[in-house]
C-alpha cells in the first residue's frame, strides 16, 4: 500500500510540474544592431485585434513595459525606434498518466491492472513581435508556450513569468 501511495505522489508531482514549464524560443534578423534602438511604443491596432480579454491585455502590456524598461528602453509615443506587438493562441491539452493498483500475496507485491488518469489543461502561446518602426520590418520575435491557470492571482503571475522568460532573449547576444 505504501508503494501505491508513493507512486501516486510521484505521478502527481510529475503532472503538476510538467504543466508549469514555460518553453521559449526566439528568432531575429542577424543584420540588425539592436543597441541602436532606444525607444519603443505599442502597436495599438495589433494589440486591439488580439483575442483575449482587456484585463489580460493590460497585464501583458504592463509586464512588457517592466521588462523593456529594465533593459534601458524608454517608452515614447512620438517617433519610437521599435513597435511592440503581441498576440496569443491557446490549445486544450490532456495529460495521460498510468496508475497501478496492486494486490499483495504475502511478501510479493504484483501489479493487478492499470488505470489511466488524465488531467485537462489549457496551453497558452504568447508571441511578442518587435518591428523596426522606420522600415516597418519584423526584427525579433519571441514565443512562449506553457500552462495557463484559471485562478486570477496565479494567472497574473504566470503572465509576468511568460513575458520575463520570452524577453530574456531580447536583445540577442546579451544572454
KETORVO-734451 format. One record per residue (C-alpha): residue number from 1; chain; x, z, y; residue in three letters. Coordinates in steps of 0.5 Angstrom, whole numbers, plus 2048, in hexadecimal, padded with zeros to 3 digits. Example, Ala and Ser with C-alpha at 12.3 -4.5 7.8 and 13.67 -1.06 7.14 Angstrom:
BEGIN
[1, A, [819, 810, 7F7], ALA]
[2, A, [81B, 80E, 7FE], SER]
# end
This chain:
BEGIN
[1, A, [800, 800, 800], UNK]
[2, A, [806, 801, 805], UNK]
[3, A, [808, 7FB, 803], UNK]
[4, A, [802, 7F7, 805], UNK]
[5, A, [802, 7FB, 80C], UNK]
[6, A, [809, 7F9, 80D], UNK]
[7, A, [808, 7F2, 80C], UNK]
[8, A, [801, 7F2, 811], UNK]
[9, A, [805, 7F6, 816], UNK]
[10, A, [80B, 7F1, 816], UNK]
[11, A, [806, 7EB, 816], UNK]
[12, A, [802, 7EE, 81C], UNK]
[13, A, [809, 7EF, 820], UNK]
[14, A, [80B, 7E7, 81E], UNK]
[15, A, [804, 7E5, 820], UNK]
[16, A, [804, 7E8, 827], UNK]
[17, A, [80B, 7E7, 829], UNK]
[18, A, [80A, 7DF, 827], UNK]
[19, A, [804, 7DF, 82B], UNK]
[20, A, [808, 7E2, 831], UNK]
[21, A, [80E, 7DD, 831], UNK]
[22, A, [80F, 7D8, 837], UNK]
[23, A, [812, 7D2, 836], UNK]
[24, A, [815, 7CE, 83C], UNK]
[25, A, [819, 7C8, 83D], UNK]
[26, A, [81A, 7C3, 843], UNK]
[27, A, [81C, 7BC, 845], UNK]
[28, A, [81F, 7BA, 84B], UNK]
[29, A, [823, 7B4, 84F], UNK]
[30, A, [82A, 7B4, 84E], UNK]
[31, A, [82C, 7B0, 854], UNK]
[32, A, [829, 7B6, 859], UNK]
[33, A, [82D, 7BB, 85C], UNK]
[34, A, [828, 7C1, 85C], UNK]
[35, A, [82C, 7C5, 861], UNK]
[36, A, [829, 7C0, 867], UNK]
[37, A, [822, 7C3, 866], UNK]
[38, A, [821, 7C9, 86A], UNK]
[39, A, [819, 7C9, 86C], UNK]
[40, A, [813, 7C8, 868], UNK]
[41, A, [80C, 7C7, 868], UNK]
[42, A, [806, 7C7, 863], UNK]
[43, A, [802, 7C0, 862], UNK]
[44, A, [7FB, 7C2, 864], UNK]
[45, A, [7F8, 7BC, 860], UNK]
[46, A, [7FB, 7BD, 85A], UNK]
[47, A, [7FA, 7C4, 859], UNK]
[48, A, [7F3, 7C4, 85B], UNK]
[49, A, [7F2, 7BF, 855], UNK]
[50, A, [7F5, 7C4, 850], UNK]
[51, A, [7EF, 7C6, 84C], UNK]
[52, A, [7F0, 7CE, 84C], UNK]
[53, A, [7EC, 7D3, 850], UNK]
[54, A, [7EE, 7D4, 857], UNK]
[55, A, [7F1, 7DB, 855], UNK]
[56, A, [7F6, 7D9, 850], UNK]
[57, A, [7F8, 7D3, 855], UNK]
[58, A, [7FA, 7D9, 85A], UNK]
[59, A, [7FD, 7DD, 855], UNK]
[60, A, [802, 7D7, 853], UNK]
[61, A, [803, 7D5, 85B], UNK]
[62, A, [805, 7DC, 85C], UNK]
[63, A, [80A, 7DC, 856], UNK]
[64, A, [80D, 7D5, 858], UNK]
[65, A, [80E, 7D8, 85F], UNK]
[66, A, [811, 7DE, 85D], UNK]
[67, A, [816, 7DA, 858], UNK]
[68, A, [818, 7D5, 85D], UNK]
[69, A, [819, 7DA, 863], UNK]
[70, A, [81E, 7DE, 85E], UNK]
[71, A, [821, 7D7, 85E], UNK]
[72, A, [822, 7D7, 865], UNK]
[73, A, [81D, 7D1, 866], UNK]
[74, A, [818, 7D2, 86C], UNK]
[75, A, [811, 7D0, 86D], UNK]
[76, A, [810, 7CB, 872], UNK]
[77, A, [809, 7C7, 874], UNK]
[78, A, [80D, 7C2, 878], UNK]
[79, A, [811, 7BD, 875], UNK]
[80, A, [813, 7C1, 86F], UNK]
[81, A, [819, 7BF, 86A], UNK]
[82, A, [815, 7BF, 864], UNK]
[83, A, [80E, 7C0, 862], UNK]
[84, A, [80C, 7C4, 85C], UNK]
[85, A, [806, 7C2, 858], UNK]
[86, A, [804, 7C5, 851], UNK]
[87, A, [7FE, 7C4, 84C], UNK]
[88, A, [7FC, 7C7, 846], UNK]
[89, A, [7FA, 7C6, 83F], UNK]
[90, A, [7F7, 7CA, 839], UNK]
[91, A, [7F6, 7CA, 832], UNK]
[92, A, [7F3, 7CE, 82D], UNK]
[93, A, [7F7, 7D0, 827], UNK]
[94, A, [7F7, 7D4, 821], UNK]
[95, A, [7FC, 7D8, 81D], UNK]
[96, A, [7FB, 7D9, 816], UNK]
[97, A, [7FF, 7DE, 812], UNK]
[98, A, [7FE, 7E1, 80B], UNK]
[99, A, [7FC, 7E7, 809], UNK]
[100, A, [7FD, 7EA, 802], UNK]
[101, A, [7F9, 7EF, 7FE], UNK]
[102, A, [7FD, 7F3, 7F9], UNK]
[103, A, [7FB, 7F7, 7F3], UNK]
[104, A, [7FF, 7FC, 7EF], UNK]
[105, A, [800, 7FD, 7E8], UNK]
[106, A, [805, 803, 7E7], UNK]
[107, A, [80C, 801, 7EA], UNK]
[108, A, [80A, 7FA, 7EB], UNK]
[109, A, [807, 7F7, 7F1], UNK]
[110, A, [805, 7F0, 7F1], UNK]
[111, A, [801, 7EB, 7F5], UNK]
[112, A, [7FA, 7EA, 7F4], UNK]
[113, A, [7F7, 7E5, 7F8], UNK]
[114, A, [7F9, 7E2, 7FF], UNK]
[115, A, [7F4, 7E2, 805], UNK]
[116, A, [7F6, 7DE, 80B], UNK]
[117, A, [7F5, 7E1, 812], UNK]
[118, A, [7F4, 7DE, 819], UNK]
[119, A, [7F5, 7DF, 820], UNK]
[120, A, [7F2, 7DA, 825], UNK]
[121, A, [7F5, 7DA, 82C], UNK]
[122, A, [7F6, 7D5, 832], UNK]
[123, A, [7FD, 7D2, 833], UNK]
[124, A, [7FE, 7D0, 83A], UNK]
[125, A, [802, 7CB, 83D], UNK]
[126, A, [805, 7CB, 844], UNK]
[127, A, [808, 7C5, 848], UNK]
[128, A, [80C, 7C6, 84E], UNK]
[129, A, [80E, 7C0, 852], UNK]
[130, A, [813, 7BF, 857], UNK]
[131, A, [812, 7B9, 85B], UNK]
[132, A, [817, 7B6, 861], UNK]
[133, A, [813, 7B6, 867], UNK]
[134, A, [816, 7B0, 86B], UNK]
[135, A, [817, 7AC, 864], UNK]
[136, A, [810, 7AE, 861], UNK]
[137, A, [814, 7AF, 85B], UNK]
[138, A, [814, 7B4, 855], UNK]
[139, A, [81B, 7B7, 855], UNK]
[140, A, [819, 7BD, 850], UNK]
[141, A, [814, 7BF, 84B], UNK]
[142, A, [814, 7C6, 847], UNK]
[143, A, [80F, 7C7, 842], UNK]
[144, A, [80D, 7CE, 83F], UNK]
[145, A, [809, 7CF, 838], UNK]
[146, A, [806, 7D6, 836], UNK]
[147, A, [800, 7DA, 835], UNK]
[148, A, [7FB, 7DC, 83A], UNK]
[149, A, [7F8, 7E2, 83A], UNK]
[150, A, [7F1, 7E3, 83C], UNK]
[151, A, [7F1, 7EA, 83F], UNK]
[152, A, [7F3, 7EA, 846], UNK]
[153, A, [7F9, 7EE, 847], UNK]
[154, A, [7FC, 7EB, 841], UNK]
[155, A, [7FA, 7E4, 844], UNK]
[156, A, [7FE, 7E6, 84A], UNK]
[157, A, [804, 7E8, 847], UNK]
[158, A, [804, 7E2, 843], UNK]
[159, A, [803, 7DD, 848], UNK]
[160, A, [809, 7E0, 84C], UNK]
[161, A, [80D, 7E0, 846], UNK]
[162, A, [80C, 7D9, 845], UNK]
[163, A, [80E, 7D7, 84C], UNK]
[164, A, [814, 7DB, 84B], UNK]
[165, A, [816, 7D8, 845], UNK]
[166, A, [815, 7D1, 847], UNK]
[167, A, [818, 7D2, 84E], UNK]
[168, A, [81E, 7D5, 84B], UNK]
[169, A, [820, 7CE, 849], UNK]
[170, A, [820, 7CC, 850], UNK]
[171, A, [824, 7C9, 853], UNK]
[172, A, [828, 7C6, 84E], UNK]
[173, A, [82F, 7C8, 84D], UNK]
[174, A, [82E, 7CF, 84F], UNK]
[175, A, [82C, 7D3, 849], UNK]
# end
